[in-house]
Amino acid sequence: MLRGIRNASSNWLGKTLMTIVMGLLIVAFGIWGIADIFHGFGQSNLATVGGTQISTEQFREIYNDRLQQIGRQFGRSLPPDQVRALGLDRQVLQQVIAEAALDEDARRKGLNASDEEIKRRIMSDPNFKGANNAFDPARFAGLIRQMGYTEQRYVTEQRQTELRRQIAGTVAAGVEPSKTLLDMLNRFQNEQRTIDYVKLGAAQAGNIDPPTPDQLASYFDAHKVQFRAPEFRKIAFVVMTPESIAKSITVSDEDAKKAYEEQKDKLSTPEKRRLWQMVFPNVTEAQAARSKIQAGASFDDIAKERGLAASDVDLGTVTRSEIIDPATAEAAFSLKTDEVSQPIQGKFGVALVKVGKIEPGNQPTYDSVAAKLKHDIAVDRARAEVNDLHNKMEDERGGGASVVEAAKKLGLTAVTIDAVDRSGRAPDGKPVAGLPPGVELIAQAFASDVGVDNETLQIGNNGYVWFDVLGVTPSRERTLDEVKDKVEAGWRNEQIGSRLMTKATDMVRTLDQGGKLADEAARLGLKVESASGIKRDGTAAGLPGAVIAAVFRTARDGAGQAPGAGPDDWVVFRVTDVKVPPLDLASDEMKKLKDGLQRALADEDVGQYIVKLETEIGTTINQAAVAQITGANTN
């Protein structure tokens, strides 16, 4: 029943609940206490929430599913002890309890969701739409079957999600951040500073003699980790996605032309016209106004005579379908540019319409879109084939075949990378090409080993990657001779950085004692530059984040210094102005900030409601069963 949280977390309520229950986990456990959790359970019960019982098998299933999701987020599978160290076991438990509490609350309140609403939500889900952008029953059945659902169970889960949404929406209704909070955030986020600054470079560091052998050896010994050769792995992998399978699928012109006819309206660009409209109480007044226009008066003149503002008559640039009144639409789209219609008897009175600029529509030919249509159809058909090939690949792997062997038998292409490090680079330092996007293959490979049967990685909703680790080249310390050039460059950069920091510190001391930045710059042969409108989270041309952070740690008229963009770059500055713009609640930026705060406050209210609900309806947990499933009882 509760396994549907995987699906629910894809919508706004699911995401809200995930954020809430994780943030309030400690509070929730504090409220439950531990005195009531060791009684009243049989072997098959893990928790009771009100009148709802959660079986150990239900929790085991959702717990394992959630760990697989988390593993994909981390790029590797996490061992049980690390899962518990991160508190993920408790987070999953609280998530299950929270959903059960909301379901119990919905039942007690007598809430219900109509069959029509659930049907509408399912049919509008983009995951279930085919090549023609319409609900595809076959695709729907295949995807829910792949997730382990029957149709009846999936519909039940969607109904529960809708009821949880109703509760959360009611609890969070009317929540708004205060003006004081918005003003405080506005000051922090939108404060702007202006600075004068100079950049110190390698020239200001002076002449640096080449290092002696002892200096080079000493620097190398102190920084050996920087020059260590990384571990490399040899891996083989197979990528299977609808896009890759679609390349081998041929779509006939007949099928593509059928799709073209079905999607004509979607593919076409409708004609648009700039329109103005005035509505009159009767035909006589409308005809009189038109006569004035014909005699030389403008449409705007007539509007002003009638006390109408420009916005009252300007319909903007619209398509025919955007005009509500059919009679007005018919007349407007039969006129030429700058023509004024005869009086039109419409739904809202007698109208005159004027046409401005006409933007012609466009209906692409079949030939111009045939390639894309065939590709889309092929990808749609490939989804079903991917499921079949996935099962065959799993069978081959289960029978002991390697990734390369299984791919060859099924006609798939296996890719072998001879050497790649954790950052995805080859021994020459260049990024390895051809890695599958959307999946942490390299991270998974470095979490595995030679001969290990690895879990299948998933790309999106219907793509898969299988991989084997074929070899491991351990990390090793390089000798000084192998990396002598890099060591010399590192030593030189360190010397330059040290001298520039000392010089910058002396300059700031002089400025703090009343010196002028222009005088200091002239003494060093440097140019004083200025930057204005700097924000905390913004960027300024030529100024890295370290400089901006230092600027906002410095008071007005104060001086400061920070490292620049490179090892031979240092910045000395003086803050010349600080401005805080007034709070403008009507600005787009503040509207976005307010919306974000409103969502956060709503999440907090819903979280508090869930904690209170769990206490009121009664929540008991069989910690022994939880420990058995999460592996805590093995410690």
C-alpha positions in Angstrom: 0.0 0.0 0.0 2.8 2.4 0.9 5.2 1.5 -1.8 3.6 4.2 -4.0 5.7 6.8 -2.3 8.1 6.4 -5.1 5.5 7.7 -7.5 4.1 10.2 -5.1 7.5 11.8 -4.6 7.4 12.9 -8.3 4.7 15.5 -7.6 4.6 18.5 -5.4 3.0 16.9 -2.4 5.5 14.0 -2.4 8.4 16.4 -2.5 6.9 18.5 0.2 6.4 15.5 2.5 10.0 14.2 1.8 11.4 17.6 2.8 9.2 17.9 5.9 9.6 14.4 7.4 13.4 14.5 7.0 13.6 17.9 8.6 11.3 17.0 11.5 12.6 13.5 12.1 14.3 14.1 15.4 11.3 16.1 16.7 9.0 13.2 15.7 11.0 10.6 17.5 11.2 12.9 20.5 7.4 13.1 20.7 6.9 9.4 20.3 9.4 8.5 23.0 10.5 4.9 23.5 8.4 3.7 26.3 5.5 2.5 24.1 7.4 0.7 21.4 8.1 -2.7 22.8 4.7 -4.2 23.4 1.6 -5.2 21.5 3.2 -6.5 18.4 3.2 -9.8 16.6 6.0 -11.1 14.4 4.4 -9.6 11.3 3.7 -6.1 12.5 6.3 -3.3 12.3 4.1 -0.3 13.3 0.6 0.8 14.2 -0.5 4.3 13.3 -4.0 4.9 14.6 -6.0 2.0 13.2 -3.5 1.3 10.4 -1.0 -1.5 10.7 2.2 -1.6 8.7 3.6 -5.0 8.2 7.2 -5.9 8.3 7.1 -7.0 4.6 5.5 -3.6 3.6 8.3 -1.7 5.3 11.0 -4.1 4.0 9.9 -3.5 0.4 9.7 0.2 0.6 13.0 0.4 2.6 14.9 -1.6 0.0 13.4 0.5 -2.8 14.3 3.7 -1.1 17.9 2.5 -0.5 18.2 1.8 -4.3 17.1 5.4 -5.0 19.5 6.8 -2.5 22.3 4.6 -4.0 21.7 6.1 -7.4 21.8 9.6 -5.9 25.2 8.9 -4.2 26.4 7.2 -7.4 27.1 3.9 -5.5 25.4 1.4 -3.2 25.7 2.2 0.5 26.5 -0.5 3.0 24.0 -0.9 5.9 26.3 0.7 8.5 26.8 3.8 6.4 23.1 4.0 5.8 22.5 4.0 9.6 25.3 6.5 10.2 23.7 8.9 7.8 20.3 8.4 9.6 18.7 7.2 6.3 17.0 4.3 8.0 15.2 6.6 10.4 14.3 9.0 7.6 12.7 6.2 5.6 10.8 4.9 8.7 9.5 8.4 9.4 8.4 8.8 5.8 6.4 5.6 6.0 4.8 6.6 9.3 4.0 10.1 8.0 2.1 8.8 5.0 0.2 6.3 7.1 -0.8 9.1 9.5 -2.1 11.2 6.6 -4.0 8.2 5.2 -5.5 7.6 8.6 -6.4 11.2 8.9 -8.1 11.2 5.5 -10.2 8.2 6.5 -11.3 9.8 9.8 -12.3 13.0 8.0 -14.3 11.1 5.4 -12.3 12.6 2.5 -12.7 11.1 -0.9 -11.4 11.7 -4.5 -13.7 11.0 -7.4 -13.0 8.4 -10.0 -13.1 11.1 -12.7 -10.4 13.2 -10.9 -8.1 10.2 -10.6 -8.7 9.3 -14.2 -7.9 12.8 -15.3 -4.7 12.9 -13.3 -3.5 9.6 -14.7 -4.4 10.5 -18.3 -2.6 13.9 -18.1 0.6 12.4 -16.7 3.3 13.0 -19.4 5.0 9.7 -18.6 2.0 7.9 -20.1 1.8 9.8 -23.3 2.8 8.3 -26.7 4.2 9.8 -29.9 1.0 11.8 -30.6 1.1 13.4 -27.2 -2.0 11.6 -26.1 -2.5 9.0 -23.3 -1.2 5.6 -24.4 -2.9 2.7 -22.6 -0.2 0.3 -23.7 2.6 2.6 -22.4 0.7 3.1 -19.1 0.3 -0.7 -18.6 3.9 -1.3 -19.4 5.3 1.3 -17.1 3.2 0.5 -14.0 4.0 -3.2 -14.5 7.7 -2.4 -14.6 7.3 -0.6 -11.3 5.6 -3.6 -9.8 2.0 -2.3 -9.9 -1.3 -3.7 -11.0 -3.7 -1.1 -12.5 -6.0 -1.4 -9.5 -3.2 -0.9 -7.1 -1.8 2.1 -9.0 -5.2 3.8 -9.0 -5.5 3.2 -5.3 -2.1 4.8 -4.7 -3.1 7.8 -6.8 -6.3 8.2 -4.8 -4.3 8.2 -1.5 -1.9 10.7 -3.0 -4.8 13.0 -3.9 -6.2 12.8 -0.4 -2.9 13.6 1.1 -2.7 16.6 -1.2 -6.1 17.8 0.0 -5.0 17.7 3.6 -1.6 19.4 3.0 -3.3 22.1 0.9 -5.8 22.8 3.6 -3.2 23.0 6.4 -0.9 25.3 4.4 -3.7 27.6 3.0 -3.2 31.3 3.7 0.5 31.0 4.8 2.5 34.1 4.0 5.9 35.4 5.0 5.9 38.7 7.0 7.1 41.9 5.5 9.8 42.1 8.2 11.2 38.8 7.0 11.1 39.8 3.4 12.8 43.1 4.2 15.5 41.4 6.1 16.1 38.9 3.2 16.0 41.8 0.7 18.7 43.6 2.6 20.9 40.5 2.7 20.3 39.5 -0.9 20.1 42.8 -2.7 22.7 44.9 -0.9 25.0 46.4 -3.5 28.6 47.5 -3.0 31.0 49.6 -5.0 34.8 49.2 -4.8 38.0 50.6 -6.2 40.7 47.9 -6.5 44.0 47.0 -8.0 45.3 43.6 -9.1 48.7 42.4 -8.1 50.4 40.0 -10.5 53.6 38.0 -11.0 55.4 41.2 -11.9 54.8 42.6 -8.3 56.2 39.4 -6.8 59.6 40.3 -8.2 62.2 38.0 -9.7 62.1 34.4 -8.4 65.2 32.3 -8.9 64.8 28.7 -9.9 64.6 26.3 -7.0 67.6 24.4 -5.7 67.4 20.6 -5.8 66.9 20.6 -2.0 64.0 23.2 -2.3 62.4 21.1 -5.1 62.7 17.9 -3.1 61.4 19.5 0.0 58.4 20.9 -1.8 57.7 17.5 -3.5 57.9 15.7 -0.2 55.4 18.1 1.4 52.9 17.8 -1.6 53.3 14.2 -2.7 49.5 13.7 -2.6 49.0 16.3 -5.3 51.3 14.5 -7.7 50.2 11.0 -6.9 49.0 8.8 -9.9 45.3 8.1 -9.4 43.7 4.7 -9.4 42.5 3.6 -12.9 39.9 1.0 -13.8 39.1 -0.9 -17.0 35.4 -1.2 -17.5 33.0 -2.6 -20.1 29.4 -1.4 -20.3 26.2 -1.6 -22.4 23.7 1.2 -22.7 20.1 0.4 -23.6 17.7 3.3 -24.1 14.7 3.8 -26.4 16.8 6.3 -28.3 19.6 3.7 -28.9 17.2 0.9 -29.9 15.2 3.3 -32.1 18.2 3.6 -34.5 17.5 0.0 -35.6 13.7 0.5 -36.1 12.4 1.4 -39.5 9.2 3.5 -39.6 7.2 3.4 -42.9 6.0 6.6 -44.6 2.5 5.3 -44.2 2.8 5.4 -40.4 4.6 8.7 -40.4 1.9 10.3 -42.6 -0.8 9.0 -40.3 1.0 10.7 -37.3 1.4 13.8 -39.4 -2.4 14.0 -40.0 -3.1 13.4 -36.3 -0.6 16.1 -35.2 -1.3 18.7 -37.9 -2.7 21.2 -35.5 0.2 20.7 -33.1 2.8 21.0 -35.8 1.4 24.1 -37.4 1.9 27.7 -36.4 -1.5 29.6 -36.5 -1.9 33.0 -38.1 -1.7 35.9 -35.5 -3.2 39.4 -35.8 -2.8 42.6 -33.9 -6.4 43.6 -33.0 -8.3 46.5 -31.5 -12.0 46.3 -30.5 -14.6 48.7 -29.3 -18.1 47.6 -28.1 -21.2 49.8 -28.6 -24.7 49.5 -27.2 -26.3 49.4 -30.6 -25.6 49.2 -34.4 -26.5 52.9 -34.9 -23.7 54.1 -32.6 -21.2 51.6 -34.0 -22.0 52.6 -37.6 -21.6 56.3 -36.7 -18.2 55.7 -35.2 -17.1 53.7 -38.3 -18.2 56.6 -40.5 -16.0 59.0 -38.5 -13.1 56.6 -38.9 -13.8 56.5 -42.7 -13.8 60.3 -42.7 -10.3 60.4 -41.2 -10.7 60.0 -37.4 -8.4 57.3 -35.8 -9.5 54.3 -33.8 -7.8 55.8 -30.8 -9.7 59.1 -31.3 -13.0 57.3 -31.1 -11.9 55.4 -28.1 -11.0 58.6 -26.3 -14.3 60.2 -27.1 -16.0 57.2 -25.4 -13.7 57.5 -22.4 -11.8 54.3 -23.1 -8.2 53.7 -22.2 -5.8 52.2 -24.7 -5.8 48.9 -22.7 -9.6 48.8 -22.9 -9.6 48.4 -26.7 -6.2 46.7 -27.4 -6.6 42.9 -27.7 -2.9 42.4 -28.5 -1.5 39.9 -31.0 -3.8 36.8 -30.9 -4.7 33.7 -32.9 -8.2 33.1 -34.1 -8.8 30.5 -31.4 -8.0 33.0 -28.7 -11.0 35.2 -29.6 -13.9 34.1 -27.4 -16.7 35.5 -29.7 -17.0 33.4 -33.0 -18.6 36.4 -34.9 -15.7 38.7 -33.9 -13.1 36.1 -34.8 -14.7 35.5 -38.2 -14.7 39.2 -39.0 -11.3 40.0 -37.6 -9.6 37.2 -39.6 -11.3 38.3 -42.9 -10.0 41.9 -42.9 -6.8 43.3 -44.4 -4.1 45.2 -42.5 -5.4 48.6 -41.1 -9.0 47.8 -42.1 -11.9 48.4 -39.7 -14.8 46.0 -39.7 -18.5 46.7 -40.3 -20.5 46.6 -37.0 -20.4 43.0 -35.7 -23.3 41.6 -33.6 -21.4 39.6 -31.0 -22.0 38.0 -27.7 -21.1 41.1 -25.7 -22.7 43.8 -27.9 -22.1 45.4 -31.2 -18.4 45.7 -32.0 -16.0 47.4 -34.4 -12.7 45.6 -34.9 -9.5 47.0 -36.4 -6.6 44.9 -37.8 -3.0 45.9 -37.4 0.1 43.7 -38.2 -0.7 40.2 -39.6 1.7 37.4 -38.8 1.0 34.6 -41.3 0.6 31.1 -40.1 2.7 28.2 -41.1 1.8 24.6 -41.9 4.9 22.5 -42.3 4.9 20.0 -45.1 5.1 16.3 -44.4 8.6 16.2 -46.0 9.9 18.9 -43.6 8.9 17.0 -40.5 9.0 13.4 -41.7 12.4 12.6 -40.1 11.4 13.9 -36.7 8.0 12.1 -36.8 9.7 8.8 -37.8 12.3 9.2 -35.0 9.5 9.9 -32.4 7.5 6.9 -33.5 10.6 4.7 -33.5 11.5 5.8 -29.9 7.9 5.1 -28.8 8.0 1.6 -30.3 11.5 1.0 -28.8 10.2 1.5 -25.3 8.4 -1.9 -25.5 11.4 -3.5 -27.1 13.7 -2.1 -24.3 11.6 -3.9 -21.7 11.9 -7.2 -23.6 15.7 -6.8 -24.1 16.1 -5.8 -20.5 14.6 -9.1 -19.3 16.8 -11.1 -21.7 19.9 -9.2 -20.6 19.1 -9.9 -17.0 18.6 -13.6 -17.8 22.0 -13.7 -19.5 23.7 -12.0 -16.6 21.9 -14.3 -14.2 23.3 -17.2 -16.1 26.8 -16.1 -15.6 27.5 -14.2 -18.8 29.7 -11.2 -18.7 28.4 -7.8 -20.0 30.4 -8.2 -23.2 29.2 -11.8 -23.8 25.6 -11.0 -23.1 25.7 -8.0 -25.4 27.1 -10.0 -28.2 24.5 -12.7 -27.9 21.6 -10.1 -27.9 23.1 -8.0 -30.8 23.9 -5.1 -28.5 27.0 -3.0 -28.5 29.4 -3.2 -25.6 31.9 -0.4 -24.9 35.2 -1.0 -23.2 37.3 1.7 -21.6 40.9 0.6 -20.9 41.6 3.1 -18.2 39.6 5.8 -16.4 40.0 7.5 -13.0 37.4 8.6 -10.5 37.0 12.0 -12.3 36.2 10.3 -15.6 39.6 11.1 -17.1 42.0 8.9 -19.1 45.8 8.6 -18.2 46.5 11.5 -20.5 44.3 13.8 -18.3 41.6 14.2 -20.9 37.9 13.4 -20.2 36.9 9.9 -21.5 34.4 10.3 -24.3 31.2 8.1 -24.7 30.2 7.8 -21.1 26.4 7.4 -20.8 24.7 10.6 -19.5 22.2 10.6 -16.6 23.9 7.9 -14.6 27.0 7.8 -12.3 28.7 4.9 -14.1 32.3 5.9 -13.0 31.3 6.2 -9.3 29.5 2.9 -9.4 32.5 1.2 -11.1 34.8 2.5 -8.4 32.4 1.2 -5.7 32.7 -2.2 -7.2 35.5 -4.6 -8.1 36.7 -7.2 -10.6 34.3 -10.2 -10.8 31.5 -8.5 -8.9 28.0 -8.9 -10.4 26.8 -5.3 -10.3 23.3 -3.9 -10.1 21.7 -2.7 -13.3 21.8 1.1 -13.5 18.7 3.0 -14.7 18.6 6.0 -17.0 15.4 7.9 -16.7 12.1 5.9 -16.8 13.1 3.4 -19.5 16.8 3.1 -20.0 19.5 0.8 -18.5 23.2 0.4 -18.2 25.0 -2.8 -17.3 28.8 -2.8 -16.5 31.7 -5.0 -15.4 35.0 -3.9 -13.9 37.6 -5.8 -15.9 40.8 -4.5 -14.2 42.2 -2.2 -11.5 45.4 -0.2 -11.7 46.1 0.9 -8.1 47.0 4.5 -7.2 50.7 5.0 -6.6 53.2 7.7 -5.7 55.1 9.1 -8.6 58.8 9.8 -8.4 60.1 13.4 -8.6 61.6 12.7 -12.0 58.2 11.8 -13.4 56.6 15.0 -12.4 59.5 17.4 -12.1 58.0 20.1 -14.4 54.7 20.1 -12.5 56.6 20.3 -9.2 58.7 23.2 -10.3 55.5 25.0 -11.5 53.8 24.3 -8.2 56.8 25.6 -6.2 57.0 28.8 -8.2 53.2 29.5 -7.8 53.6 29.0 -4.1 56.4 31.5 -4.0 54.5 34.1 -6.0 51.4 33.7 -3.9 53.3 34.1 -0.7 55.0 37.3 -1.8 51.8 38.8 -3.2 49.9 38.1 0.0 52.7 39.8 2.0 52.6 42.8 -0.3 48.8 43.0 -0.2 48.8 42.9 3.6 51.3 45.8 3.7 49.1 47.8 1.3 46.0 47.2 3.4 47.8 48.4 6.5 48.9 51.5 4.7 45.3 52.2 3.5 44.0 51.7 7.0 46.4 54.3 8.2 45.0 56.9 5.8 46.9 56.1 2.6 45.3 56.4 -0.8 44.8 53.4 -3.1 45.7 55.6 -6.1 49.1 56.4 -4.6 49.8 52.8 -3.8 48.8 51.8 -7.3 51.1 54.5 -8.9 54.0 53.3 -6.8 53.6 49.8 -8.2 52.8 50.9 -11.7 49.2 49.5 -11.5 45.9 50.9 -12.6 43.0 51.5 -10.2 39.8 49.8 -11.4 36.2 50.1 -10.2 33.3 47.7 -9.9 29.8 48.7 -8.8 26.5 46.9 -8.1 28.3 43.9 -6.6 25.9 41.5 -4.8 26.7 38.8 -2.3 25.7 36.0 -4.7 26.6 37.8 -7.9 29.6 38.1 -10.0 31.6 41.0 -11.2 33.9 41.1 -14.2 37.3 39.8 -13.2 36.5 39.3 -9.6 36.3 35.8 -8.2 34.0 34.6 -5.3 36.8 35.0 -2.7 37.1 38.7 -3.5 33.3 39.3 -3.4 33.1 37.5 0.0 35.9 39.7 1.3 34.2 42.8 0.1 31.1 42.0 2.1 33.2 41.4 5.2 34.6 44.9 4.9 32.9 48.0 6.2 32.3 51.1 4.0 35.5 53.1 3.4 37.5 50.0 4.7 40.2 48.2 2.8 40.7 44.5 2.3 42.5 41.9 0.2 41.8 38.4 -1.2 43.4 36.0 -3.6 42.4 36.5 -7.3 41.5 34.0 -10.0 44.9 32.4 -10.3 48.0 31.6 -8.2 49.7 34.7 -9.5 46.8 37.1 -8.9 45.9 39.0 -5.7 43.4 41.8 -5.2 43.5 44.8 -2.9 40.4 46.9 -2.6 38.5 49.7 -0.8 34.8 49.7 -0.3 33.6 53.1 -1.5 29.8 52.8 -1.4 27.1 50.5 0.2 23.5 50.7 -1.0 20.4 48.7 0.1 17.5 49.1 -2.4 14.1 49.7 -0.9 11.8 46.7 -0.6 9.7 46.4 -3.8 7.1 43.7 -3.3 5.9 44.2 -6.9 9.2 43.3 -8.5 9.7 39.9 -10.2 12.6 39.1 -7.9 10.7 39.7 -4.7 7.7 37.8 -6.0 10.0 34.8 -6.6 11.5 35.2 -3.1 8.1 35.5 -1.5 6.9 32.4 -3.4 9.9 30.4 -2.2 9.4 31.5 1.4 5.7 30.8 1.2 6.5 27.2 0.1 9.0 26.8 2.9 6.6 28.1 5.5 3.8 25.9 4.1 6.1 22.8 4.3 6.9 23.7 8.0 3.2 23.9 8.8 2.4 20.6 7.2 5.3 19.0 9.0 4.1 20.3 12.3 0.6 19.0 11.5 2.0 15.5 10.8 3.9 15.4 14.0 0.8 16.5 16.0 -1.3 14.0 14.1 1.0 11.1 14.8 0.8 11.9 18.5 -3.0 12.3 18.6 -3.9 9.2 16.7 -1.3 7.1 18.5 1.9 5.7 16.9 3.8 2.7 18.1 6.8 1.1 16.5 8.3 -2.4 16.8 12.0 -1.4 17.1 13.1 -5.0 17.0 11.5 -5.5 13.6 13.0 -2.2 12.4 16.4 -3.3 13.5 16.1 -6.6 11.8 15.2 -5.0 8.5 17.8 -2.2 8.6 20.6 -4.5 9.9 21.0 -2.6 13.2 20.7 -5.9 15.2 23.9 -7.2 13.6 26.0 -4.7 15.6 
